[in-house]
Amino acid sequence: MIDKVKQGKRNRANGAAFELKVRKDMTEKGWIVDKFGLNVEFGEKIYTDVPSMKVKQVWGKLIQAKNKWAGPNRPMMMGAGFPDFICFQPRANHIQKLVGENTRVAGSDKIIGVECKCNGKLDKIEKEKCRWLLDNVFSTILIAEKTKVKNKVVIIYHDFNEKYGK
């Protein structure tokens, strides 16, 4: 019989290790990577101006991700937002030439989100959050999937729009 507590601990440890691999991989590819501390909250308003029909409007907003309780005498997991990471690249060198060679220029033209999933699959709520984030925050959301090739873990990135459509 499978011990569910041990399996849960293993899954959390594997997920955290995979997130570290993804972060390292994205950093090596030239991205500036940070943990995304926000989450999308959905709500709905029902308008009943017309008696014969109800009009439902769904809205979303970004909220601070809640900290997770890890148990007594254990540190809390700080804000597990969705997606896991926010990534951007430094601006092109031509901007530095305009301002000056010794000047650092902050900012980016492209901001992406990266969600780490060992199996590469999102559930229904995560798909809705991705669609809202693509409309309002990010230019692209990548889903990092873990695969094994010759007993070595390889990370494959899928574009959300290509995998699930808009």
Backbone bond lengths (Angstrom), bond angles and torsions (degrees), N, CA, C in turn:
res aa  C-N    CA-C-N  psi(-1)  N-CA   C-N-CA  omega(-1)  CA-C   N-CA-C  phi
1 M - - - 1.444 - - 1.531 110.16 -
2 I 1.332 116.71 141.09 1.458 121.87 -177.49 1.520 109.66 -83.23
3 D 1.327 116.04 130.20 1.460 120.97 175.29 1.527 107.98 -82.71
4 K 1.330 116.52 110.94 1.466 122.05 -174.28 1.531 111.87 -64.29
5 V 1.315 118.21 -34.47 1.460 121.40 -179.95 1.525 110.36 -65.51
6 K 1.332 116.67 -46.86 1.467 120.31 178.80 1.517 111.18 -64.15
7 Q 1.343 116.76 -40.33 1.463 120.70 179.04 1.523 110.57 -63.19
8 G 1.330 117.09 -41.71 1.469 121.03 178.19 1.520 112.06 -62.59
9 K 1.322 116.24 -42.08 1.468 120.37 178.15 1.526 110.70 -62.86
10 R 1.337 116.15 -43.20 1.470 119.95 178.51 1.527 111.26 -63.02
11 N 1.331 116.37 -43.72 1.465 120.10 -179.51 1.525 111.62 -62.74
12 R 1.342 117.05 -43.09 1.474 119.98 178.24 1.523 111.10 -63.64
13 A 1.336 116.58 -42.46 1.470 120.45 179.29 1.525 110.70 -64.21
14 N 1.340 117.14 -43.11 1.464 120.50 178.31 1.523 111.21 -64.03
15 G 1.327 117.15 -40.56 1.465 121.00 178.38 1.520 111.93 -63.65
16 A 1.325 116.76 -43.56 1.470 120.66 179.11 1.532 111.10 -65.18
17 A 1.333 116.82 -41.17 1.466 120.12 178.07 1.528 110.98 -64.46
18 F 1.339 116.49 -38.48 1.462 120.34 178.43 1.523 110.73 -65.97
19 E 1.335 117.65 -39.94 1.467 120.50 176.58 1.524 111.22 -59.42
20 L 1.330 117.15 -41.53 1.468 120.34 178.21 1.528 111.32 -63.04
21 K 1.337 116.70 -40.37 1.472 120.35 178.03 1.524 111.03 -63.21
22 V 1.331 116.30 -42.88 1.462 120.66 -179.80 1.526 109.92 -64.02
23 R 1.331 116.50 -44.32 1.468 120.27 179.68 1.527 110.77 -59.97
24 K 1.327 116.60 -45.40 1.467 121.14 179.13 1.528 110.86 -62.95
25 D 1.331 116.91 -42.70 1.465 121.80 -179.54 1.527 111.27 -63.19
26 M 1.330 116.99 -44.98 1.465 120.31 -179.89 1.536 111.03 -66.11
27 T 1.330 116.78 -37.34 1.467 120.51 178.02 1.527 110.26 -65.10
28 E 1.330 117.29 -41.05 1.463 121.00 178.24 1.524 112.02 -65.09
29 K 1.332 117.35 -26.20 1.461 121.81 179.18 1.529 112.30 -85.11
30 G 1.335 117.40 4.67 1.457 120.74 174.00 1.521 115.19 97.85
31 W 1.310 118.16 6.83 1.463 121.51 179.30 1.523 109.81 -89.93
32 I 1.307 116.47 148.47 1.456 122.33 169.47 1.527 104.91 -94.11
33 V 1.339 116.71 122.49 1.461 121.79 -170.37 1.525 109.56 -118.76
34 D 1.330 115.77 136.33 1.455 121.06 175.94 1.519 108.86 -142.21
35 K 1.323 116.09 152.45 1.459 121.32 176.82 1.522 108.29 -67.53
36 F 1.309 117.46 135.45 1.464 122.22 -179.82 1.520 107.66 -90.58
37 G 1.312 117.04 115.51 1.466 122.19 -173.91 1.511 114.51 -96.14
38 L 1.331 117.90 15.23 1.458 120.87 -179.91 1.520 110.27 -116.32
39 N 1.322 115.00 162.95 1.449 121.11 178.24 1.520 108.09 -139.08
40 V 1.309 117.78 160.48 1.457 121.86 178.69 1.520 108.58 -97.30
41 E 1.324 114.88 129.63 1.460 120.43 175.88 1.521 107.89 -112.22
42 F 1.318 115.91 130.21 1.455 120.90 179.04 1.517 109.73 -103.99
43 G 1.302 115.15 149.38 1.455 122.10 174.31 1.510 107.64 -147.79
44 E 1.305 115.87 173.63 1.451 118.17 178.21 1.515 110.16 -145.12
45 K 1.306 114.52 149.17 1.452 122.32 175.27 1.517 107.06 -119.25
46 I 1.305 116.04 137.25 1.459 120.16 177.30 1.515 107.60 -112.04
47 Y 1.314 114.95 119.87 1.456 121.10 178.70 1.524 108.78 -95.38
48 T 1.308 116.27 130.14 1.466 120.32 -179.34 1.528 110.64 -121.49
49 D 1.321 117.44 39.12 1.464 120.91 178.53 1.524 110.78 -64.43
50 V 1.311 115.36 -39.41 1.458 120.34 178.38 1.528 106.84 -95.06
51 P 1.346 118.82 120.54 1.465 119.90 -174.76 1.525 114.13 -62.80
52 S 1.328 117.86 -30.95 1.458 119.25 -174.41 1.526 113.51 -80.67
53 M 1.337 117.90 -16.48 1.456 118.71 -179.03 1.522 111.32 -143.90
54 K 1.311 114.93 147.87 1.454 121.23 177.14 1.522 108.02 -105.38
55 V 1.311 116.05 133.38 1.455 121.09 178.23 1.524 107.11 -105.71
56 K 1.327 115.98 123.05 1.454 121.20 -178.38 1.520 108.83 -106.77
57 Q 1.333 115.76 129.04 1.458 121.01 177.38 1.524 108.00 -119.43
58 V 1.320 116.80 123.76 1.460 121.73 178.55 1.521 108.27 -97.39
59 W 1.313 117.04 133.67 1.460 121.79 179.24 1.531 108.62 -127.43
60 G 1.300 114.85 159.87 1.452 120.36 177.69 1.511 110.19 -135.99
61 K 1.320 115.90 154.75 1.459 120.60 175.38 1.521 109.10 -151.11
62 L 1.325 115.81 155.75 1.459 121.32 177.92 1.516 109.30 -84.90
63 I 1.329 116.05 132.79 1.461 121.63 176.26 1.526 108.46 -128.98
64 Q 1.330 115.57 161.49 1.458 120.88 176.29 1.522 108.81 -66.62
65 A 1.326 117.71 130.87 1.465 121.64 179.85 1.524 109.32 -67.31
66 K 1.302 115.84 141.71 1.465 121.00 -178.16 1.524 110.14 -78.65
67 N 1.338 114.97 143.33 1.456 120.08 174.94 1.526 108.90 -74.93
68 K 1.317 116.48 148.44 1.460 120.23 -177.55 1.520 110.37 -106.22
69 W 1.332 115.45 135.39 1.454 122.51 178.38 1.515 109.14 -76.27
70 A 1.329 117.37 124.87 1.457 121.85 -177.47 1.521 112.02 -99.30
71 G 1.314 117.64 -11.42 1.460 120.95 -179.57 1.518 110.76 120.56
72 P 1.318 116.82 169.19 1.474 119.61 -178.90 1.526 111.54 -65.52
73 N 1.308 114.43 142.52 1.469 123.23 179.05 1.525 113.34 60.57
74 R 1.319 116.81 24.31 1.463 121.43 176.47 1.517 107.80 -129.44
75 P 1.317 118.07 141.40 1.473 119.24 -178.88 1.526 111.41 -67.29
76 M 1.319 115.02 150.39 1.456 120.20 178.58 1.520 110.00 -75.35
77 M 1.321 115.03 149.08 1.455 120.25 173.31 1.519 106.54 -83.13
78 M 1.305 116.74 119.36 1.453 120.71 -175.09 1.515 110.73 -78.57
79 G 1.318 116.24 133.78 1.446 127.02 173.81 1.506 118.87 18.15
80 A 1.309 116.85 86.78 1.460 120.86 176.94 1.523 107.84 -83.61
81 G 1.313 116.52 91.21 1.460 121.04 -177.51 1.512 112.14 -82.33
82 F 1.322 114.37 176.69 1.460 120.57 176.51 1.508 107.70 -128.72
83 P 1.304 119.90 125.48 1.462 129.66 -2.15 1.523 111.10 -74.25
84 D 1.319 116.06 179.28 1.466 120.60 -175.38 1.528 112.52 -65.87
85 F 1.328 117.24 -41.20 1.463 120.66 -174.04 1.517 111.74 -130.88
86 I 1.324 114.80 149.95 1.459 122.40 168.48 1.527 105.83 -112.84
87 C 1.326 116.99 131.93 1.462 121.53 -174.46 1.523 109.94 -130.96
88 F 1.318 115.28 142.98 1.457 120.31 173.32 1.510 108.87 -149.47
89 Q 1.323 116.12 160.99 1.455 121.31 -179.82 1.518 109.29 -111.69
90 P 1.333 116.82 148.29 1.462 119.06 175.99 1.522 110.28 -62.07
91 R 1.313 115.83 151.80 1.464 119.73 -179.71 1.517 111.09 -64.90
92 A 1.297 114.74 162.66 1.468 121.27 -177.41 1.525 111.09 -64.65
93 N 1.313 115.28 157.29 1.461 121.07 -177.19 1.518 113.35 -66.18
94 H 1.334 118.08 -19.76 1.464 118.69 -178.15 1.526 111.62 -65.88
95 I 1.305 118.29 -24.88 1.466 120.53 176.68 1.523 109.41 -71.16
96 Q 1.343 116.70 -38.91 1.453 119.85 177.78 1.525 111.28 -62.45
97 K 1.312 117.09 -34.81 1.461 119.55 179.48 1.524 111.41 -65.86
98 L 1.331 116.65 -33.28 1.460 120.03 178.05 1.521 111.63 -70.73
99 V 1.327 117.09 -38.66 1.456 121.46 -175.74 1.522 111.47 -87.38
100 G 1.320 116.73 -36.36 1.462 121.72 -178.20 1.508 109.91 144.01
101 E 1.317 116.36 145.91 1.457 120.97 -174.91 1.527 112.75 -63.44
102 N 1.345 117.42 -34.54 1.459 120.67 -175.09 1.527 112.55 -90.21
103 T 1.304 117.66 5.98 1.458 121.36 -177.35 1.520 109.77 -98.25
104 R 1.319 115.36 131.80 1.465 119.89 175.24 1.521 108.50 -89.02
105 V 1.316 115.78 135.84 1.458 120.88 -179.96 1.518 108.01 -112.36
106 A 1.333 116.27 123.27 1.465 120.89 178.13 1.517 109.58 -94.59
107 G 1.303 115.73 156.10 1.453 119.83 176.45 1.512 111.22 119.55
108 S 1.295 114.87 170.70 1.447 120.03 -177.31 1.513 109.95 -155.92
109 D 1.316 115.47 153.23 1.451 120.51 175.49 1.521 111.54 -88.71
110 K 1.329 117.00 -20.12 1.447 121.17 -174.51 1.520 109.93 -131.60
111 I 1.312 115.63 122.04 1.456 121.33 177.29 1.521 107.06 -117.88
112 I 1.326 116.05 125.97 1.459 119.82 -178.13 1.521 110.00 -123.45
113 G 1.316 115.31 159.74 1.453 122.40 173.11 1.514 108.64 -112.22
114 V 1.324 116.34 147.17 1.460 121.45 178.06 1.522 108.25 -128.40
115 E 1.324 116.42 123.34 1.464 122.65 175.47 1.520 107.99 -109.57
116 C 1.326 116.08 126.78 1.460 121.74 -178.33 1.522 109.45 -94.64
117 K 1.323 116.53 122.31 1.460 122.38 176.93 1.521 107.66 -135.80
118 C 1.322 116.50 120.92 1.461 119.83 -179.36 1.526 111.29 -60.27
119 N 1.343 116.99 -38.08 1.461 119.57 -179.90 1.528 112.58 -93.39
120 G 1.322 118.09 -7.37 1.464 122.07 176.75 1.511 115.15 78.24
121 K 1.337 118.66 9.92 1.462 121.32 -176.13 1.521 111.14 -113.81
122 L 1.323 115.47 136.77 1.457 122.10 176.23 1.524 109.53 -102.91
123 D 1.342 116.41 147.61 1.461 118.65 174.92 1.533 109.31 -85.98
124 K 1.317 116.72 178.63 1.463 122.37 -172.98 1.524 111.84 -60.38
125 I 1.319 118.39 -44.85 1.470 121.67 -178.35 1.516 110.47 -66.29
126 E 1.340 117.43 -40.58 1.461 120.81 178.27 1.528 111.07 -63.51
127 K 1.317 117.78 -36.69 1.469 120.78 176.95 1.526 110.73 -64.78
128 E 1.324 117.41 -41.91 1.469 121.27 178.00 1.522 110.52 -63.20
129 K 1.334 116.81 -41.93 1.462 120.61 178.13 1.526 110.76 -62.76
130 C 1.331 117.03 -42.33 1.466 120.84 178.80 1.527 110.92 -60.81
131 R 1.315 117.03 -44.22 1.467 120.12 -179.99 1.529 110.85 -61.99
132 W 1.333 116.62 -42.68 1.466 120.02 179.08 1.528 110.23 -65.21
133 L 1.331 117.30 -43.90 1.462 120.95 -179.71 1.528 111.82 -63.94
134 L 1.324 117.87 -37.01 1.465 120.65 177.53 1.525 111.25 -66.66
135 D 1.317 117.88 -34.08 1.463 121.35 178.39 1.520 112.40 -74.79
136 N 1.352 117.51 -27.51 1.459 120.11 -169.52 1.530 116.14 -119.69
137 V 1.330 118.78 -23.97 1.471 119.12 -172.03 1.520 113.17 -127.46
138 F 1.330 117.26 -60.31 1.454 122.07 -169.78 1.521 112.07 -97.09
139 S 1.342 115.20 153.75 1.463 119.63 173.19 1.534 110.19 -85.29
140 T 1.329 117.02 -28.43 1.463 122.51 -179.70 1.521 108.77 -149.46
141 I 1.322 116.14 145.79 1.463 120.95 170.28 1.520 107.17 -123.26
142 L 1.328 114.79 124.48 1.462 121.02 178.57 1.528 109.37 -102.67
143 I 1.314 115.84 142.36 1.454 121.75 174.91 1.520 106.75 -109.37
144 A 1.330 115.57 116.52 1.458 120.77 -179.79 1.526 108.58 -88.28
145 E 1.333 115.66 125.32 1.464 121.83 -178.43 1.522 109.22 -117.75
146 K 1.322 115.24 140.87 1.461 120.79 -179.71 1.523 109.15 -95.83
147 T 1.331 116.34 126.99 1.462 121.86 173.78 1.522 108.53 -131.92
148 K 1.310 116.00 160.90 1.462 120.33 178.03 1.511 109.34 -114.70
149 V 1.325 115.14 130.67 1.456 122.49 175.29 1.526 106.76 -127.18
150 K 1.318 116.05 116.37 1.468 121.78 -178.38 1.524 111.40 52.47
151 N 1.344 116.11 49.30 1.468 123.79 178.40 1.520 113.71 60.82
152 K 1.320 117.23 23.89 1.460 121.60 176.52 1.525 107.99 -123.51
153 V 1.328 116.52 135.52 1.461 120.84 179.83 1.520 109.25 -74.63
154 V 1.325 115.46 126.51 1.464 122.32 178.71 1.525 107.71 -121.34
155 I 1.325 116.19 137.94 1.457 121.57 179.85 1.524 109.02 -98.21
156 I 1.323 115.54 127.48 1.462 121.56 175.64 1.518 107.42 -114.90
157 Y 1.334 116.17 131.20 1.463 121.24 179.59 1.522 109.49 -103.72
158 H 1.338 115.58 129.97 1.460 122.09 176.55 1.521 108.49 -114.55
159 D 1.324 116.41 135.51 1.458 120.71 172.85 1.534 107.56 -74.96
160 F 1.327 116.59 131.76 1.469 120.39 -177.93 1.521 111.48 -57.29
161 N 1.351 117.47 -45.10 1.455 120.37 -178.04 1.524 112.60 -63.22
162 E 1.316 117.49 -36.19 1.457 120.31 179.47 1.525 111.50 -73.31
163 K 1.331 116.84 -35.62 1.451 120.23 -176.87 1.532 113.24 -79.45
164 Y 1.334 116.50 -42.26 1.456 120.24 -174.12 1.537 113.50 -114.64
165 G 1.304 117.70 -9.82 1.464 120.05 -177.64 1.507 110.46 74.41
166 K 1.328 115.25 164.68 1.470 118.37 -177.07 1.461 113.39 -93.30
